[in-house]
Amino acid sequence: MSDLDILEFLDGHELDDFQAPPATIAKNMDPTKGTVQQRVRILNAAGLIEKKDATGGYYCITGVGRRYLQGELLDEERDRLEQFDPSNV
């Protein structure tokens, strides 16, 4: 399981605004819920996904996340991601 797998899971649905909590993501992949929760926090801090529900912890992919999957990031988005330090999350 990789961050790319999480992004593709959130992007791979018919609904444009598909949302899922880490537990649902984990059930559809091999890792534990804790592993997914850790990766989701990092992807959220990087701006590739966003938390939609403060109480339930539902996440969806952002426009930046979709452009990342398609290899179409803007220069400033690419620069920001290259400078992103996940150890600060």
C-alpha positions as CSV (number, residue, x, y, z in Angstrom):
1,M,0.0,0.0,0.0
2,S,1.3,3.4,-0.9
3,D,0.1,7.0,-0.8
4,L,-0.6,6.6,-4.5
5,D,-3.0,3.7,-3.7
6,I,-4.9,5.9,-1.2
7,L,-5.2,8.7,-3.8
8,E,-6.3,6.3,-6.5
9,F,-8.9,4.8,-4.1
10,L,-10.4,8.2,-3.3
11,D,-10.3,9.2,-7.0
12,G,-11.6,6.0,-8.4
13,H,-15.3,6.4,-7.8
14,E,-18.1,7.6,-9.9
15,L,-18.9,10.4,-7.4
16,D,-16.8,13.5,-7.9
17,D,-17.1,14.3,-4.2
18,F,-16.5,10.7,-2.9
19,Q,-15.5,10.7,0.8
20,A,-14.2,7.9,3.0
21,P,-12.8,7.6,6.5
22,P,-9.5,5.8,7.1
23,A,-11.2,2.7,8.3
24,T,-13.0,2.3,5.0
25,I,-9.8,2.9,3.1
26,A,-8.1,0.3,5.2
27,K,-10.9,-2.3,4.6
28,N,-10.3,-1.9,0.9
29,M,-6.6,-2.4,1.1
30,D,-4.2,-4.6,3.1
31,P,-2.8,-2.2,5.7
32,T,-4.1,-1.6,9.2
33,K,-6.3,1.3,10.0
34,G,-3.5,2.9,12.0
35,T,-1.2,2.8,9.0
36,V,-3.8,4.4,6.8
37,Q,-4.6,7.1,9.4
38,Q,-0.9,8.0,9.5
39,R,-0.6,8.3,5.7
40,V,-4.0,10.2,5.5
41,R,-2.6,12.8,7.9
42,I,0.4,13.3,5.7
43,L,-1.6,13.5,2.5
44,N,-3.9,16.0,4.1
45,A,-1.0,18.2,5.3
46,A,0.4,18.0,1.8
47,G,-2.9,19.2,0.3
48,L,-3.5,16.1,-1.8
49,I,-6.6,15.2,0.2
50,E,-8.8,17.1,2.6
51,K,-10.8,16.4,5.6
52,K,-14.5,17.0,4.9
53,D,-16.1,16.1,8.2
54,A,-14.5,17.2,11.4
55,T,-16.4,14.7,13.6
56,G,-16.4,11.6,11.3
57,G,-13.0,12.0,9.7
58,Y,-14.1,11.6,6.1
59,Y,-11.5,12.6,3.5
60,C,-11.7,13.3,-0.2
61,I,-9.1,13.9,-2.9
62,T,-8.4,17.6,-3.8
63,G,-7.9,19.1,-7.2
64,V,-4.2,19.1,-6.5
65,G,-4.4,15.4,-5.7
66,R,-6.2,14.7,-9.0
67,R,-3.6,16.7,-10.9
68,Y,-0.8,14.8,-9.1
69,L,-2.3,11.5,-10.3
70,Q,-2.6,12.8,-13.8
71,G,0.9,14.3,-13.8
72,E,-0.4,17.7,-14.4
73,L,0.7,19.7,-11.4
74,L,1.3,23.4,-11.8
75,D,4.8,24.6,-11.2
76,E,4.0,26.1,-7.8
77,E,2.2,23.0,-6.7
78,R,5.1,20.8,-7.7
79,D,7.5,23.1,-5.9
80,R,5.4,23.1,-2.7
81,L,5.2,19.3,-2.7
82,E,8.9,18.9,-3.3
83,Q,9.5,21.2,-0.2
84,F,6.9,19.4,1.9
85,D,8.4,17.7,5.0
86,P,6.2,14.9,6.3
87,S,8.2,14.7,9.5
88,N,6.6,17.9,10.6
89,V,3.1,16.3,10.5
